[in-house]
């Protein structure tokens, strides 16, 4: 499967037990979760977390990430993003909490000076076989680890959107076409099963040549 890029990227990994489904699960289990949600949405609407929120969650310590509830991830990402954006200081958070305030690990990827050219038209067409590039950057990516290096088929052409890999590490945006790619279970897991559809940006993909027939 290749190296693990972050504890959040759990697709295809075994050993974590069954997914627990809570009947009639409430939106919030405690009032602090509601407040964390409101704080995060407010910071997003104010434009303070662009390029920071999801990547901050990915940088949480693995043991902390796996042992903490969902909205603690949100709260951690919001606090980390506001500190990295210069709106808060670590000292202010520590003083308010009365103890060291836990934040996500520092960003490892360097900042990009140039986002690269944006693309307006799709390179691939419906039915094209494509391979997901097998690369594991230090920074943020939306290419799941379990499909990297795997071959699928383009089944839908979607819109042109900001590439998160660039948005999270550059002061400018690069826009690329996106696709829905179908992966057969045998390709991903080595056994029959339901196919998986994954939404992917164009730079994640490369042409996959059809095998020659005699």
C-alpha positions in Angstrom: 0.0 0.0 0.0 2.9 2.4 0.4 3.9 4.5 3.4 1.3 6.1 5.7 1.1 9.8 5.1 -1.0 10.6 8.1 -3.0 8.9 10.8 -6.2 10.4 9.3 -5.7 8.3 6.1 -7.1 5.0 7.3 -8.7 3.7 4.1 -7.8 0.0 3.7 -5.9 -0.3 7.0 -6.8 -3.3 9.1 -6.8 -3.8 12.8 -8.9 -0.9 14.1 -12.0 -3.0 14.8 -15.6 -2.5 13.5 -17.2 0.8 12.8 -19.5 1.5 15.7 -22.9 2.8 14.6 -24.9 4.7 17.2 -28.7 4.4 16.7 -30.3 7.8 16.6 -26.9 9.5 17.1 -27.3 13.2 18.0 -25.5 15.9 16.1 -23.7 16.9 19.3 -23.0 14.7 22.3 -22.1 17.6 24.6 -22.6 21.4 24.7 -18.9 22.0 24.2 -19.1 20.3 20.8 -21.8 22.7 19.7 -19.6 25.6 20.8 -16.6 24.1 19.0 -18.7 23.8 15.8 -19.9 27.4 16.0 -16.3 28.7 16.6 -15.0 26.8 13.7 -17.7 27.9 11.3 -17.3 31.5 12.4 -13.6 31.3 11.8 -14.1 29.8 8.4 -16.7 32.4 7.4 -14.3 35.1 8.5 -11.7 33.6 6.1 -9.2 32.8 8.9 -8.9 29.0 8.2 -8.4 28.9 4.4 -5.7 26.4 3.7 -5.3 25.4 7.4 -8.2 23.5 8.8 -8.0 20.0 7.3 -4.2 20.0 7.3 -4.1 20.9 11.0 -6.2 17.8 11.8 -3.8 15.7 9.8 -0.9 16.9 11.8 -2.3 15.9 15.2 -0.3 13.4 17.1 -1.5 9.9 16.0 -2.3 8.7 19.5 -4.2 11.9 20.3 -6.1 11.8 17.0 -7.2 8.2 17.4 -8.2 8.7 21.1 -10.1 12.0 20.8 -13.7 12.7 19.7 -14.6 14.2 16.3 -15.2 17.8 17.5 -11.9 17.8 19.4 -10.3 17.5 16.0 -12.2 20.6 14.9 -11.3 22.6 18.0 -7.6 21.6 17.6 -7.6 22.6 13.9 -9.3 25.9 14.6 -6.9 26.8 17.4 -3.9 25.7 15.4 -5.0 27.6 12.3 -5.6 30.8 14.2 -2.2 30.6 15.8 -0.5 29.9 12.5 -2.5 32.8 10.9 -1.3 35.2 13.6 -4.7 35.9 15.2 -3.8 34.2 18.5 -0.6 33.3 20.3 0.3 30.1 22.1 0.8 32.2 25.2 -2.8 33.5 25.0 -4.2 30.0 24.7 -2.1 28.7 27.5 -3.1 31.6 29.8 -6.8 31.1 29.0 -6.7 27.3 29.6 -4.4 27.6 32.6 -2.1 24.9 31.2 -0.3 24.2 27.9 -2.9 24.3 25.1 -2.3 21.3 22.8 -1.9 22.2 19.1 -1.1 20.2 16.0 2.4 19.5 15.0 4.3 22.1 12.8 3.9 22.1 9.0 6.7 20.0 7.4 6.1 21.1 3.8 7.8 24.3 2.6 5.7 27.2 1.4 5.2 27.4 -2.4 6.3 30.6 -4.2 4.4 29.8 -7.3 1.1 27.9 -7.5 1.6 26.8 -11.1 -0.8 27.4 -14.0 -4.5 26.7 -13.6 -6.3 24.4 -16.1 -9.8 25.0 -17.4 -10.4 21.9 -19.6 -10.3 18.2 -18.8 -7.4 16.2 -20.1 -9.2 12.8 -19.7 -12.5 11.7 -21.1 -15.2 9.4 -19.9 -14.1 5.8 -20.0 -10.4 6.6 -20.0 -8.2 4.2 -17.8 -6.1 6.3 -15.5 -3.5 5.5 -12.8 -3.3 7.5 -9.6 0.3 8.8 -9.2 2.1 7.1 -6.3 3.6 10.0 -4.4 3.6 10.9 -0.8 4.2 14.6 -0.2 5.1 16.1 3.2 2.1 18.4 3.0 -1.6 18.1 2.4 -3.1 16.0 -0.4 -6.6 14.8 -1.2 -5.3 11.7 -3.0 -6.1 8.8 -0.6 -3.2 6.5 0.1 -5.2 3.3 -0.8 -5.7 4.4 -4.4 -2.2 5.7 -5.1 -0.5 3.5 -7.7 -3.9 1.9 -8.6 -5.7 2.0 -11.9 -9.3 3.0 -12.4 -11.7 4.3 -15.0 -13.0 7.9 -15.4 -16.8 7.7 -15.0 -17.7 11.4 -14.5 -16.2 14.8 -15.4 -16.7 17.2 -12.6 -16.0 20.9 -12.2 -12.8 22.9 -12.0 -11.8 23.6 -8.3 -8.8 24.8 -6.3 -6.2 22.1 -5.8 -5.9 21.6 -2.0 -2.2 20.5 -2.3 -1.4 24.1 -3.5 -4.0 26.0 -1.5 -2.7 24.7 1.8 0.9 25.6 1.1 0.7 28.8 -1.1 -0.7 32.3 -0.9 -2.3 31.8 -4.4 -4.6 29.2 -5.9 -4.3 26.8 -8.7 -7.5 25.4 -10.2 -7.8 22.0 -11.9 -10.5 19.8 -13.4 -11.8 17.1 -11.2 -13.1 13.6 -11.9 -15.0 10.7 -10.4 -12.8 7.6 -10.9 -14.2 4.0 -10.4 -11.8 1.4 -8.9 -12.7 -2.2 -8.9 -12.5 -4.1 -5.6 -10.0 -6.6 -7.0 -7.7 -3.7 -8.0 -7.8 -2.2 -4.5 -8.1 -5.2 -2.2 -7.2 -8.1 -4.3 -10.6 -9.8 -4.0 -14.1 -9.4 -5.5 -16.5 -6.8 -4.0 -18.2 -3.5 -4.7 -16.3 -0.9 -6.7 -15.2 2.4 -5.0 -15.7 5.8 -6.6 -13.2 8.5 -5.6 -13.2 12.2 -6.6 -9.7 13.2 -7.7 -8.0 16.3 -9.1 -6.3 16.0 -12.5 -2.7 16.3 -11.3 -3.2 13.2 -9.2 -3.8 11.2 -12.4 -1.7 9.9 -15.3 -2.7 7.9 -18.4 -2.9 4.1 -18.0 -2.1 2.3 -21.3 -4.4 -0.5 -22.2 -2.6 -3.9 -22.3 -1.8 -5.1 -25.8 -3.8 -8.0 -27.2 -2.5 -10.6 -29.5 
